[in-house]
């Protein structure tokens, strides 16, 4: 199938499609991020939080949250005529982490979305991508009313390797999210090229 636009006298461009994961803790803004930037209506698998889940769902800091992603969010964005990203938002709750292995299959890279009010909720995602050598970027979602912390303080708190990019973002803002996605694609391409060079030398 040809997705790209064509000019008169030129064949249409078939874009490269890349898979990017959006991971992080419960209530950190993954569904919001995918929805803010997707050029199609996002596929969401949200369910209402229930009393039955209260013993296992930690709502501290997100007491107003009423729904949760139980499988994934899916969206798509065309960055250039020849480059399309498929975005897969992972479920944040520990009881749904078994989905991560399926979703990470074939991913170029990942965004770990972080909330400085619940920074410890990001540890699992950081560990997951480090263990599997999947390149990732940390994006701190600046929630209204949350304290602002210098990037280096957040980096130290998450114990990030020096080569892992860390940026600030607003998951509600399309342009902010686009910059995050461009950053993770660039980082993933550099990371992959460096690993290839290391193997051949």
N, C-alpha and C positions, 0 to 999 in steps of 0.2 A: 504494500500500500504506500502511495506517495503522499506525504504530509506537507511538504514544503511548497512555498509560493514559486511561481515561475514568471519570468519576464518574457516579452515577445521575442521569439527566436531562440530562447534558451530553455533547456529541459528543466523541469522542476527539481528542486533539491530534496533528496531524501535525508532527513536529519539523523544525526547520531542521537540515540536515546540512552540516558544514564539513569541509574536507580540510586536514590539518596534516601537514607533513613533519617527520621526525626525521632529522637529518643529522649528520655529524661524521666523524672519522677512524676508521681500522680499530681495532676492539677497544675503542671508547670507551664502549660500553654501550647502543647503540641498540636491539638486540634485547631486552635485559633491560628497558629502559624500556617498550617497547611491551607486552611480556608482563606487566609488573608492574601495568599499569593497565587492560588490555583486559578487557571484560566477556564477550567471546567467546574461544574458543580461538584464539590468534593464528595467522595463516598465516605460515609461515616458509619461506624458500628457502635454508636453510643446507646447505653441503657441507663435508666434511672437508678440512682443509688437507693438501696432498700435497707430496712432495719436488719435484715438477715446478714448484710455485709458489714454492719457497723463494728462488730468485734475484730474484723481483719483489715478494715479500711481506715487508715490514719488521716483524719480530716483536719488536724491541727494546721492552722495557717490558711486553709481553704474551706472554712466552715460553710461558706455560701455555695459550694459546688453541689449540683444536683444530679449530674450525669457523669458517666465514666466510659472510656473507650474499652471495649471488651475484645476486639480483634485487631483492627487497624483503622487508620484514616488513609485515604488515597487522594492525591491531586496531581495535576500536571501543569508545568509552566514551560513556555518556549523562551529561552534566554536569547537565542539568535536563530536565524532562519535554519541553521544547520545543527542546532543543539537544543534538545528537549530533555527536561528532567521529569522523571516520575518520582513523586514523593510518597513515602510510606511512613506514616506516624505509628509508632509502636505503643502498645498499652503500657501504662505506667505502674500499675499495681503488681505486686510480686506474684499474685496468684495467676496472672496472665503472662508471665515472662516466658513460658514455654513457646509462645508465638514468635519470640525474637529470632530463634534459629531459622525458622521458615522465612521470615521477612528479610533477614540479612543475606540470604542466598543471592549472589550476583550483584551485591551493592558496591558501587564505586567508593562510597564514603558515607559519613553520618554527621548529623548535627546533634550534639548533646545540649539540650535546652536546660538552663539552670535558673533557679530562683534563689536569690541570696538569703531569703527568709527560711529556706529549707534546703540548704546547700548539701546536706548529707544525703538527700534523695538522689543526687547526681552520681554518687560514688559507684553504684551498680552499673550504670551505663558506661561510665569511663572505664571501669574494670573490664566490662564485656568487650568493648572494642579494642582495648589494649591487648587482651589475651588472644584475640582472633586476628590481630594485625590488620584491622580495618581502619583506615585513616579517618580521623574525626576532628571536628572543630567544636569548641565550647562557645555557646551563645548565651550570654546572661540576659534573661528577659527582664526588662525594667518595669516592674509592676508599679502602679500608682501607689504612693505612700510607703514603698519599701525603701530602706536605707540604701544610699549609694556607697559602694566600696570601690577603691582603686582596683584596676584589673590585676595588678601584681599581687594584691592581697587575696583575691579570689583564686588566682593561679596557685598560690602557696597552699591555700586551704584545700584545694582539690588535688594537690601534689602532682601537677601536670608536668610532663616532660617539656623541655624548652621548645621543642619543635611543634608542639600542639598549639594552633592558633586559638586565641580567646578574644571575643568581640562582645560589645554591648548591642542590644537590639530591642525593638518593640515588636512583639509577635503579632500585633494588630495592624501594623503598618506595612503595606505591600513593598514599598521601596526599601525599607529597613530589612525585610525578610529576603528580598532579592539580593542585597549585598551579602547577607549571610550565606546564601546558596552559591553565589559566585565565589565567595571565599572558600567554601568547602570543596568545590570542584577544582579550584586552583591548587589547594593543599593536597588533595587526593592525587592529582596528576603529578605533582612534584614528588610526593611520597612514593608513588609507583615507579617513577623514573629513577629515583635514588636507589630503590631496592633492586631494580634491574641492573643498574651499574655495579652495585655491590656483588651481585651474583657473577657477573662477567669479568670482574677484576680479581 
